[in-house]
Amino acid sequence: MAYSFDIKTFPPLVREFASYKSAIQDQSEKTVSEYLLDLRTFFRFLLARDGRISVDSKEFEEIDIRSVDLEYIRNITAEDIYEFLLYADSERGNQASARSRKLSAIKGFFKYLTVKRMMLEENPAANIESPKKAKALPKYLTLEESLDLLAAIRNDKDSDNRVRDYAIVTLFLNCGMRVSELVGIDINDVDRFLRSLTVTGKGNKQRIIYLNDACRIALGDYMTERLEGKYKKADTRALFLSSRSQRISVKTVQWMVYKYLDMAGLESKHYSVHKLRHTAATLMYQTGNVDVRVLKDILGHEQLNTTQIYTHVSNRSMEEAMAQNPLATQKPTDDEE
């Protein structure tokens, strides 16, 4: 194809994707060109954000995207894509049809890498709805559904990992951390008084998450098991361990959450681990006085726009914000028992 731009300025994987769309799917030159330009804008946006380059500067239009490789692509999340779509809307003035086309290019690219090339295990764009179909925010659990989920774990008397699983879900629902952040926590990342813990987020950036009472109690119960109980001799500093005394994996956490969503009767609503993160932010907003900038710090978002996509927000300090979560008083055992 004879493009109006130099195809060599694109990363190899993007060029391969263009060849696939053209030679295998028989897409027109115009369509493939639009896909390439939309992907270039997408990657420039991510690189500009990472490099703190203004998106409305001349420098933005000159960003070289050839450094984008498989490892970089593997770290792209649904949050990044939502943030880009918001940028396309608010900064570039793209209407729903233009944003839908950009999303189509992103979806097609990730589908190519996951389904056709099998280079990626997960497609972060798979469940993102087109702007033309809906502008609804991602789903989240209501307070009642959150309590049902916690109750399902408490009542699972047959599980050997009930204390661990309750602590994990409590942290998700109260702190809004990413699953990758949770599995990466080491014992020494937890304050010895259980007042806070440190997580490593995207770009290896660390942040402190302050713990409310529910987190302190649930995590304290698990720490007793981790340091003095069955995990005591584990040869790792990882906080959360699998049944084989190794650092728990993302897939194991996902499986565990799906299991308890099923037990709580919530599986039909297609909730996921990431929905627990959004649930924490939404509950704090709905029932607490949490400023959007505080919520941004709690969630570890780089841009304020990202927080505004996932929540409908509102004010105070981070420690006070955590205490506002309505799940803060929940305990891993029922008082009635």
C-alpha positions as semicolon CSV with decimal commas, in nm:
position;residue;x (nm);y (nm);z (nm)
1;M;0,000;0,000;0,000
2;A;0,108;0,357;-0,068
3;Y;0,046;0,545;0,256
4;S;0,057;0,924;0,286
5;F;0,306;0,879;0,572
6;D;0,623;0,679;0,630
7;I;0,520;0,331;0,750
8;K;0,872;0,282;0,886
9;T;0,797;0,532;1,164
10;F;0,563;0,273;1,319
11;P;0,668;-0,011;1,552
12;P;0,713;-0,354;1,389
13;L;0,403;-0,499;1,559
14;V;0,186;-0,216;1,428
15;R;0,325;-0,263;1,076
16;E;0,250;-0,635;1,098
17;F;-0,103;-0,554;1,209
18;A;-0,145;-0,321;0,910
19;S;-0,027;-0,595;0,674
20;Y;-0,273;-0,838;0,829
21;K;-0,565;-0,594;0,789
22;S;-0,468;-0,533;0,428
23;A;-0,358;-0,874;0,298
24;I;-0,572;-1,110;0,508
25;Q;-0,882;-0,908;0,588
26;D;-0,873;-0,716;0,260
27;Q;-0,932;-0,380;0,425
28;S;-0,906;-0,073;0,206
29;E;-0,604;0,156;0,207
30;K;-0,816;0,432;0,362
31;T;-0,933;0,209;0,648
32;V;-0,585;0,075;0,724
33;S;-0,441;0,427;0,712
34;E;-0,701;0,550;0,960
35;Y;-0,623;0,258;1,191
36;L;-0,252;0,336;1,177
37;L;-0,301;0,706;1,247
38;D;-0,539;0,632;1,534
39;L;-0,291;0,388;1,686
40;R;-0,014;0,647;1,646
41;T;-0,223;0,901;1,836
42;F;-0,299;0,642;2,104
43;F;0,066;0,553;2,160
44;R;0,173;0,917;2,147
45;F;-0,083;0,991;2,417
46;L;0,056;0,715;2,642
47;L;0,418;0,814;2,580
48;A;0,336;1,182;2,640
49;R;0,172;1,096;2,969
50;D;0,467;0,881;3,075
51;G;0,712;1,155;2,974
52;R;0,500;1,440;3,111
53;I;0,468;1,603;2,768
54;S;0,173;1,834;2,717
55;V;-0,084;1,675;2,486
56;D;-0,159;2,010;2,321
57;S;0,203;2,096;2,244
58;K;0,388;2,076;1,915
59;E;0,618;1,824;2,080
60;F;0,324;1,583;2,110
61;E;0,287;1,562;1,733
62;E;0,655;1,479;1,698
63;I;0,669;1,190;1,947
64;D;0,844;0,887;1,797
65;I;0,643;0,571;1,872
66;R;0,897;0,322;1,739
67;S;1,003;0,242;2,096
68;V;0,665;0,077;2,161
69;D;0,739;-0,294;2,188
70;L;0,555;-0,601;2,316
71;E;0,661;-0,540;2,677
72;Y;0,522;-0,186;2,669
73;I;0,200;-0,304;2,506
74;R;0,160;-0,580;2,765
75;N;0,133;-0,317;3,041
76;I;-0,149;-0,123;2,874
77;T;-0,475;-0,149;3,070
78;A;-0,840;-0,075;3,015
79;E;-0,789;0,236;3,230
80;D;-0,533;0,364;2,979
81;I;-0,779;0,317;2,695
82;Y;-1,061;0,490;2,883
83;E;-0,826;0,776;2,962
84;F;-0,731;0,805;2,595
85;L;-1,096;0,811;2,488
86;L;-1,166;1,089;2,737
87;Y;-0,868;1,281;2,596
88;A;-1,002;1,231;2,243
89;D;-1,335;1,372;2,357
90;S;-1,231;1,661;2,582
91;E;-0,899;1,769;2,424
92;R;-0,933;1,675;2,057
93;G;-1,307;1,735;2,034
94;N;-1,373;1,396;1,873
95;Q;-1,740;1,313;1,835
96;A;-1,874;0,968;1,929
97;S;-1,815;0,835;1,577
98;A;-1,448;0,941;1,577
99;R;-1,391;0,799;1,924
100;S;-1,562;0,480;1,816
101;R;-1,323;0,452;1,520
102;K;-1,023;0,504;1,747
103;L;-1,153;0,237;1,982
104;S;-1,209;0,005;1,686
105;A;-0,843;0,044;1,587
106;I;-0,729;-0,030;1,942
107;K;-0,964;-0,328;1,974
108;G;-0,851;-0,467;1,639
109;F;-0,485;-0,432;1,731
110;F;-0,520;-0,607;2,067
111;K;-0,740;-0,879;1,917
112;Y;-0,470;-0,940;1,658
113;L;-0,205;-0,976;1,930
114;T;-0,419;-1,202;2,152
115;V;-0,614;-1,418;1,905
116;K;-0,407;-1,424;1,587
117;R;-0,051;-1,392;1,718
118;M;-0,117;-1,521;2,071
119;M;0,146;-1,283;2,206
120;L;-0,082;-1,154;2,482
121;E;-0,294;-1,352;2,725
122;E;-0,543;-1,074;2,799
123;N;-0,707;-0,813;2,579
124;P;-0,759;-0,491;2,782
125;A;-0,991;-0,352;2,514
126;A;-1,217;-0,657;2,488
127;N;-1,496;-0,538;2,717
128;I;-1,488;-0,167;2,640
129;E;-1,810;-0,059;2,477
130;S;-1,817;0,167;2,176
131;P;-1,902;0,534;2,248
132;K;-2,183;0,505;1,994
133;K;-2,348;0,223;2,187
134;A;-2,313;0,353;2,540
135;K;-2,128;0,600;2,756
136;A;-2,200;0,416;3,079
137;L;-1,932;0,383;3,343
138;P;-1,797;0,036;3,424
139;K;-2,010;-0,170;3,660
140;Y;-1,957;-0,172;4,033
141;L;-2,104;-0,356;4,330
142;T;-2,360;-0,183;4,546
143;L;-2,304;-0,167;4,920
144;E;-2,546;-0,457;4,969
145;E;-2,371;-0,668;4,705
146;S;-2,034;-0,590;4,862
147;L;-2,161;-0,709;5,199
148;D;-2,300;-1,024;5,035
149;L;-1,960;-1,095;4,881
150;L;-1,782;-1,058;5,216
151;A;-2,045;-1,275;5,384
152;A;-1,992;-1,548;5,123
153;I;-1,625;-1,564;5,221
154;R;-1,698;-1,561;5,596
155;N;-1,949;-1,843;5,554
156;D;-1,721;-2,067;5,345
157;K;-1,632;-2,300;5,630
158;D;-1,475;-2,554;5,392
159;S;-1,204;-2,323;5,264
160;D;-0,851;-2,350;5,402
161;N;-0,780;-1,999;5,272
162;R;-1,082;-1,818;5,411
163;V;-0,878;-1,577;5,626
164;R;-0,647;-1,493;5,334
165;D;-0,933;-1,452;5,087
166;Y;-1,132;-1,232;5,324
167;A;-0,829;-1,005;5,371
168;I;-0,771;-0,981;4,995
169;V;-1,131;-0,890;4,910
170;T;-1,148;-0,648;5,204
171;L;-0,842;-0,466;5,067
172;F;-0,992;-0,454;4,719
173;L;-1,325;-0,318;4,839
174;N;-1,177;-0,064;5,079
175;C;-0,852;0,043;4,914
176;G;-0,927;0,016;4,544
177;M;-0,588;-0,132;4,455
178;R;-0,515;-0,310;4,129
179;V;-0,478;-0,688;4,137
180;S;-0,119;-0,657;4,012
181;E;-0,046;-0,425;4,304
182;L;-0,197;-0,665;4,557
183;V;-0,003;-0,972;4,445
184;G;0,319;-0,768;4,451
185;I;0,292;-0,669;4,819
186;D;0,572;-0,800;5,043
187;I;0,555;-0,840;5,420
188;N;0,786;-0,544;5,475
189;D;0,550;-0,325;5,270
190;V;0,302;-0,340;5,557
191;D;0,339;-0,092;5,844
192;R;0,404;-0,288;6,165
193;F;0,110;-0,116;6,333
194;L;-0,113;-0,199;6,031
195;R;-0,182;0,169;5,973
196;S;-0,079;0,162;5,608
197;L;0,086;-0,040;5,337
198;T;0,295;0,047;5,031
199;V;0,204;-0,077;4,685
200;T;0,396;-0,054;4,360
201;G;0,174;0,061;4,077
202;K;0,219;0,126;3,707
203;G;0,561;0,248;3,605
204;N;0,705;0,107;3,929
205;K;0,566;0,407;4,115
206;Q;0,504;0,346;4,483
207;R;0,224;0,493;4,690
208;I;0,106;0,457;5,047
209;I;-0,246;0,329;5,113
210;Y;-0,389;0,405;5,455
211;L;-0,588;0,125;5,615
212;N;-0,924;0,165;5,786
213;D;-1,047;-0,055;6,071
214;A;-1,190;-0,326;5,847
215;C;-0,856;-0,361;5,667
216;R;-0,656;-0,361;5,990
217;I;-0,865;-0,639;6,143
218;A;-0,878;-0,858;5,830
219;L;-0,511;-0,807;5,751
220;G;-0,414;-0,858;6,115
221;D;-0,589;-1,195;6,121
222;Y;-0,412;-1,299;5,803
223;M;-0,073;-1,172;5,924
224;T;-0,100;-1,400;6,226
225;E;-0,156;-1,692;5,989
226;R;0,117;-1,573;5,753
227;L;0,388;-1,520;6,015
228;E;0,299;-1,772;6,283
229;G;0,070;-2,025;6,119
230;K;0,077;-2,250;5,814
231;Y;0,280;-2,008;5,599
232;K;0,541;-1,951;5,865
233;K;0,820;-2,145;5,691
234;A;0,751;-2,009;5,341
235;D;1,072;-1,916;5,161
236;T;0,945;-1,584;5,027
237;R;0,875;-1,233;5,153
238;A;0,550;-1,215;4,959
239;L;0,252;-1,117;5,174
240;F;-0,020;-1,320;5,007
241;L;0,068;-1,680;4,933
242;S;-0,088;-1,963;4,738
243;S;-0,163;-2,304;4,886
244;R;0,188;-2,404;4,778
245;S;0,340;-2,124;4,989
246;Q;0,445;-1,924;4,684
247;R;0,351;-1,567;4,592
248;I;-0,013;-1,575;4,489
249;S;-0,069;-1,517;4,117
250;V;-0,308;-1,280;3,943
251;K;-0,495;-1,577;3,797
252;T;-0,542;-1,735;4,140
253;V;-0,682;-1,410;4,279
254;Q;-0,915;-1,377;3,981
255;W;-1,035;-1,735;4,023
256;M;-1,093;-1,678;4,394
257;V;-1,298;-1,362;4,336
258;Y;-1,509;-1,532;4,067
259;K;-1,568;-1,822;4,304
260;Y;-1,707;-1,599;4,578
261;L;-1,904;-1,383;4,336
262;D;-2,070;-1,707;4,229
263;M;-2,136;-1,809;4,590
264;A;-2,286;-1,465;4,659
265;G;-2,518;-1,500;4,359
266;L;-2,346;-1,217;4,168
267;E;-2,183;-1,410;3,885
268;S;-2,462;-1,331;3,639
269;K;-2,380;-0,960;3,659
270;H;-2,035;-1,014;3,504
271;Y;-1,839;-0,854;3,784
272;S;-1,462;-0,899;3,800
273;V;-1,161;-0,822;4,018
274;H;-1,126;-0,482;3,853
275;K;-1,490;-0,403;3,937
276;L;-1,396;-0,433;4,305
277;R;-1,145;-0,151;4,252
278;H;-1,414;0,064;4,096
279;T;-1,654;-0,035;4,374
280;A;-1,418;0,103;4,640
281;A;-1,393;0,439;4,463
282;T;-1,766;0,462;4,400
283;L;-1,867;0,372;4,757
284;M;-1,627;0,628;4,899
285;Y;-1,773;0,889;4,667
286;Q;-2,136;0,802;4,731
287;T;-2,121;0,786;5,109
288;G;-1,813;0,987;5,207
289;N;-1,669;1,333;5,166
290;V;-1,384;1,234;4,936
291;D;-1,224;1,495;4,711
292;V;-1,154;1,379;4,357
293;R;-0,785;1,464;4,398
294;V;-0,763;1,252;4,712
295;L;-0,937;0,968;4,529
296;K;-0,688;1,003;4,244
297;D;-0,402;0,949;4,492
298;I;-0,574;0,654;4,658
299;L;-0,626;0,480;4,323
300;G;-0,280;0,568;4,193
301;H;-0,404;0,742;3,879
302;E;-0,156;0,955;3,686
303;Q;-0,419;1,188;3,544
304;L;-0,720;1,340;3,716
305;N;-0,925;1,266;3,404
306;T;-0,887;0,894;3,466
307;T;-1,040;0,926;3,811
308;Q;-1,331;1,122;3,667
309;I;-1,402;0,840;3,422
310;Y;-1,427;0,575;3,691
311;T;-1,607;0,771;3,959
312;H;-1,842;1,057;4,026
313;V;-1,636;1,222;4,291
314;S;-1,616;1,474;4,590
315;N;-1,329;1,589;4,979
316;R;-1,069;1,541;5,277
317;S;-0,733;1,372;5,348
318;M;-0,639;1,020;5,235
319;E;-0,659;0,868;5,582
320;E;-1,000;1,030;5,643
321;A;-1,117;0,918;5,300
322;M;-1,043;0,553;5,379
323;A;-1,242;0,578;5,702
324;Q;-1,544;0,699;5,504
325;N;-1,580;0,366;5,322
326;P;-1,899;0,200;5,455
327;L;-1,719;-0,134;5,470
328;A;-1,467;0,005;5,721
329;T;-1,644;-0,151;6,020
330;Q;-1,688;-0,499;5,871
331;K;-1,518;-0,782;6,061
332;P;-1,420;-1,130;5,937
333;T;-1,643;-1,297;6,199
334;D;-2,007;-1,241;6,278
335;D;-2,081;-1,117;6,631
336;E;-2,392;-1,334;6,645
337;E;-2,193;-1,656;6,620
